[in-house]
Amino acid sequence: MNPGIGRHVLEGYRILDFTQVVAGPTTTLMLAEMGAEVIKVELAPAGDPGRLGPVRIGERSGYFVQHNRGKKGICIDPKNPEARAILRELVTRVDVLVQNFAPGVIDRLGLGYEAVRAINPKIVMCSISAFGRTGPLAMEPGFDYLGAAYAGIASMGGERDGAPYIPMIAIGDVSTGVHAMGAICAALLYRERTGRGQHLDISLLDTYFHYHEAGVETHALSRGEIRPTRSGLHSWYAVPSGVFRGRERYIIIIAPLQHHWRKLCVAMGRPELADDPRFATNEDRLRNLDSLIETIEGWIRSMPSDDDAIAAMREQRVPMAPVLSVEEAVRHPHLRERGTVRTIRDRILGEFDVPGFALRFSDFPEPLALDAPLMGEHNREVLTGLLGYTDERVRDLEARGVLRRGET
């Protein structure tokens, strides 16, 4: 880090974080990774449901730690009028409020946008939801895979005549959190120029729909003649692009562009295939996809090993990759060297691997060392430091249950 420029790009900004589980906590984790002060508000008695996620040692959850490092934690009884007054005081001391409660919850806390803007006109409020704040689905409960279903994303995975598949990872939730982070940073930049805060409406469904790189315009411009849908292990419009079976593992090959297709033919020792009438153009290859797959997989299995096939393609710079398991990926030297996989140390759980911070800044090459809070761990620090409460007053609030402390 260069001297005199702070610990990271967002140092000096303060975030009031009412998020839970994945989508919202991803947003505030990324803000914390960039140096913002994040105050995570958990509602008593249960707090963030992520505290119940895997793997737990005692009452400490690795799931919660992964998504909530770098945040200061307070825990408060939302039914208590004193607690709601404390939250309103905190609103006056922050730059950003982020929430991803179910529809209506933040309003019942007295912290809808109109209310927070009235006491802090420059605040940037970010509301993250499954389906957005407007539209027929707005009040529906929602989770990641439901957004994939409504967005037409789930329909694109699986065999053509089989059930749709969804990947068992939180692509939608994490991506929504990243979209929200980007919107917050843009809104803060706008505020720097204009002095105006605003309300951001970020939805899982909008984020998921954004992933259609070809299907929507293809359907529209063909006037409905082309109806994109799942096509098994191979692309429905660009080939070869898909999953090929080797001797020991699966290999993904992406070579629909003519120069890549020619390189693949050279790698296979059959350069004449590049001009074979069955495979000469993408359209030809699409019409003869079964023969193309048989040809490529036959070559892979003819090699002494999958590694030999991979080496032959790598030598020709054919875009491809072996399909790694999670266990293999976390050990891969590239992911380790770049910090894509990061080993952290938690005071209770000890050392374990988590996904690293994906954004790289030349002035801040080293990641920040971040801890996840215990339940209500920073009640005293936040209330004495930001609101001027005395230690005695904080202890009284905890004794009366207005504030809570301790893991669930």
TAHUPE-V34940 format. One record per backbone hydrogen bond with DSSP energy under -1.0 kcal/mol. CO is the residue of the C=O (numbers start at 1). NH is the residue of the N-H. If there is no record, write none. Layout:
# TAHUPE-V34940
co->(CO/CO)
nh->(NH/NH)
This chain:
# TAHUPE-V34940
co->(2/8/10/13/14/14/15/16/17/22/23/24/25/26/27/28/29/30/31/32/34/37/38/39/40/42/43/48/49/50/54/55/57/60/61/62/63/64/68/72/73/74/75/76/77/80/81/82/83/84/85/86/87/90/91/95/96/97/98/99/102/104/105/106/107/112/113/114/116/120/124/125/126/127/129/130/135/137/143/144/145/146/147/148/148/149/153/154/155/157/158/159/167/169/170/171/172/173/174/175/176/177/178/179/180/181/182/183/184/185/186/187/188/189/190/191/198/200/202/203/204/205/206/208/209/211/214/215/216/217/218/219/220/222/231/233/240/241/242/244/249/250/251/252/253/257/258/259/260/261/262/263/264/265/266/270/271/272/273/276/276/281/282/283/284/286/288/289/290/291/292/293/294/295/296/297/298/300/305/306/307/308/309/310/311/313/314/319/321/325/326/329/332/333/334/335/335/340/342/344/346/350/352/354/371/374/375/376/378/379/380/381/382/383/390/391/392/393/394/395/396/397/397/398/402)
nh->(5/11/13/37/95/96/39/98/41/26/27/28/29/30/31/32/33/34/36/35/10/15/72/17/74/76/47/51/52/53/63/62/60/57/65/66/67/68/71/40/378/42/404/44/80/84/85/86/87/88/89/90/91/93/94/124/16/126/18/128/105/108/109/111/110/116/117/118/120/123/97/200/99/202/204/205/138/140/147/148/149/150/151/153/154/152/156/157/230/165/232/162/169/171/174/175/176/177/178/179/180/181/182/183/184/185/186/187/188/189/190/191/192/193/194/195/125/127/129/207/208/209/210/211/212/213/218/219/220/221/222/224/223/225/234/243/255/235/253/251/246/323/244/321/242/261/262/263/264/265/266/267/268/270/269/273/274/275/276/279/280/285/286/287/288/289/292/293/294/295/296/297/298/299/300/301/302/303/309/310/311/312/313/314/315/318/317/254/252/329/330/332/336/337/338/340/341/356/354/352/350/346/344/342/70/377/406/379/382/383/384/385/386/389/394/395/396/397/398/399/400/402/403/401/77)
